[in-house]
Amino acid sequence: MSSKRLIICLGIGFIFMTCHNENKPLEDKTLNELYTLMQGSYNSKAQSIADSSYYNISLHMYPIWKERGKFLYVEQALHNMQDQPYRQRVYELKRSSDSTFNSLVYTFKTDSLWVGQWKHPDAFDALTIKDLDLKQGCNVILKKVGPSHFQGSTNEKSCKSSLRGATYATSQVELFEGKIISWDRGFNAEDKQVWGAQNGGYIFEKIN
């Protein structure tokens, strides 16, 4: 590697990238860390035992389309009704600035075709990003705040929702090694909460 190339790589590296050699693309280590932290199967069993106002929810997040970017298939369901998930999404992780990351949210045109396919990520090779619908304004902006620790949220009132009388929804997320805290809520036109947990986010602990 030339001295000029080395200086450029070191200069960028202090921000967010590492340079290996001239024949390999720059690697975003922090983006990879975030992507890896999110992967796996989780549930909120412990929280539901400690506080009966929370359900035991299963959360599965597994990588798909590995050659196309940082994509995850996401499925959530009541633990005893995993054959009937209430949420199926694809998340796309991208860096948006030197210090922030963007988690874009996509929905399926036909959810039922993909139930349980977190067990078979290669099944999604039959799809492309054009087969999904982007949820405009529902992206979560994340920032690293410590070792293996990220947190973020949607922009205020940008994610439109009509569920149970809501006009917009918000998401707050905190990621740790082996744990995710997620607080999704819906609000009506008077900014009154109409759905979602009242006292704080769901605490999902990794089981696999």
BELZINOR-V617923 format. One record per backbone hydrogen bond with DSSP energy under -0.5 kcal/mol. CO is the residue of the C=O (numbers start at 0). NH is the residue of the N-H. Records with the same first field share a line. If there is no record, write none. Layout:
CO = NH  NH
This chain:
1 = 5
2 = 6
3 = 7
4 = 8
5 = 9
6 = 10
7 = 11
8 = 12
9 = 13
11 = 14  15  16
15 = 28  29
17 = 26
20 = 23
26 = 17  28
27 = 31
28 = 32
29 = 33
30 = 34
31 = 35
32 = 36
33 = 37
34 = 38
35 = 38
39 = 60
40 = 206  207
41 = 58
42 = 204
43 = 47
44 = 48
45 = 49
46 = 50
50 = 53
54 = 56
55 = 78
56 = 43
57 = 76
58 = 41
59 = 74
60 = 39
61 = 72
63 = 70
64 = 67  68
68 = 70
69 = 92
70 = 63
71 = 73  90
72 = 61
73 = 88
74 = 59
75 = 85  86
76 = 57
77 = 80
78 = 81
80 = 83
86 = 75
88 = 73
89 = 105
90 = 71  92
91 = 103
92 = 69
93 = 101
98 = 143
99 = 95  96
100 = 141
101 = 93  103
102 = 139
103 = 91
104 = 134
105 = 89
106 = 132
109 = 112
110 = 113
111 = 114
113 = 116
115 = 118
116 = 119
119 = 122
120 = 123
121 = 124
122 = 125
123 = 126
127 = 130
128 = 131
130 = 108
132 = 106
133 = 135
134 = 137
135 = 159
139 = 102  141
140 = 152
141 = 100
142 = 150
145 = 148
148 = 144  145
149 = 174
150 = 142
151 = 172
152 = 140
154 = 157
157 = 159
158 = 168
161 = 164
162 = 165
166 = 160
167 = 186
168 = 158
169 = 184
170 = 153
171 = 182
172 = 151
173 = 180
174 = 149
175 = 177  178
177 = 205
178 = 175
179 = 181  203
180 = 173
181 = 183  201
182 = 171
183 = 196
184 = 169
185 = 193  194
186 = 166  167
187 = 190
191 = 187
194 = 185
201 = 181  203
202 = 204
203 = 179
204 = 42
